[in-house]
Amino acid sequence: MKKDEKILIQRLIDGDQQAFTLVVADYHNIMLSVARAIAGNVFADDVVQDAWISAIKALPKFEQRSSLKTWLLHIVSNGAKTRLRKESRSLSL
């Protein structure tokens, strides 16, 4: 992992709003694309919003074994799959 990314992650953990704005600007669109591909347009915005909340809460425990981007996309992917399963169950009833 790059030194710059480690610094950015620490800034996020410290609650730096400017760092958060930068990360959202960099990754929000790709996170939305992943969510749309898995869960569809209807749920994508909710999935990404939930992913941001989850990521911020989990950031202090982020072990940095992958890049921040990979980690965020993994959170979105898991959230979208969970949402898709949940909605599929609701529709089948």
C-alpha atoms as one frame of an Amber mdcrd trajectory, in Angstrom:
protein
   0.000   0.000   0.000   1.250   3.468  -0.849   2.345   5.807   1.896  -0.097
   8.453   0.632  -2.975   6.019   1.036  -1.927   5.180   4.597  -1.937   8.882
   5.410  -5.358   9.281   3.780  -6.743   6.360   5.792  -5.407   7.869   9.014
  -7.016  11.193   8.105 -10.327   9.389   7.567 -10.018   7.623  10.922  -9.301
  11.003  12.529 -12.551  12.372  11.067 -11.010  14.693   8.477 -13.976  15.922
   6.411 -11.755  17.017   3.517 -10.283  13.500   3.279 -13.769  11.998   3.266
 -14.875  14.384   0.501 -11.827  13.368  -1.544 -12.496   9.642  -1.098 -16.173
  10.029  -1.994 -15.236  11.989  -5.118 -12.737   9.295  -6.121 -14.750   6.151
  -5.418 -18.477   6.887  -5.273 -19.159   6.404  -8.992 -17.365   3.069  -9.234
 -19.108   1.895  -6.062 -22.429   2.854  -7.637 -21.548   0.938 -10.798 -20.767
  -2.206  -8.803 -23.994  -1.876  -6.810 -26.041  -1.410 -10.004 -24.417  -4.414
 -11.655 -25.290  -6.673  -8.719 -28.492  -5.301  -7.192 -29.935  -3.179  -9.997
 -30.695   0.517 -10.342 -33.526   0.510  -7.817 -31.355  -0.466  -4.862 -27.926
   0.833  -5.914 -28.095   4.209  -4.159 -29.189   2.625  -0.872 -26.503  -0.046
  -1.126 -23.769   2.549  -1.678 -25.031   4.764   1.129 -25.030   1.776   3.488
 -21.546   0.844   2.268 -20.192   4.307   3.113 -21.655   4.079   6.604 -20.237
   0.586   7.100 -16.831   1.621   5.787 -16.549   4.640   8.059 -17.536   2.561
  11.086 -15.106  -0.247  10.156 -12.200   1.960   9.076 -10.315   1.760  12.399
 -10.273  -2.041  11.978  -9.162  -1.901   8.315  -6.035  -4.072   8.190  -4.766
  -2.505   4.937  -4.076  -5.876   3.304  -5.699  -4.462   0.183  -6.079  -0.983
  -1.230  -8.791   1.306   0.089 -10.539   1.070  -3.287 -10.571  -2.747  -3.227
 -11.841  -2.752   0.348 -14.648  -0.291  -0.447 -15.692  -2.258  -3.527 -15.748
  -5.441  -1.470 -18.067  -3.776   1.057 -20.356  -2.593  -1.752 -20.345  -5.979
  -3.437 -21.251  -7.793  -0.231 -23.942  -5.240   0.579 -25.445  -5.497  -2.904
 -25.502  -9.305  -2.776 -27.146  -9.214   0.644 -29.734  -6.709  -0.575 -30.446
  -8.793  -3.677 -30.992 -11.933  -1.559 -33.241 -10.019   0.815 -35.333  -8.547
  -1.987 -35.551 -11.914  -3.769 -36.969 -13.485  -0.612 -39.484 -10.666  -0.254
 -40.624 -10.995  -3.856 -40.985 -14.776  -3.682 -43.390 -14.493  -0.748
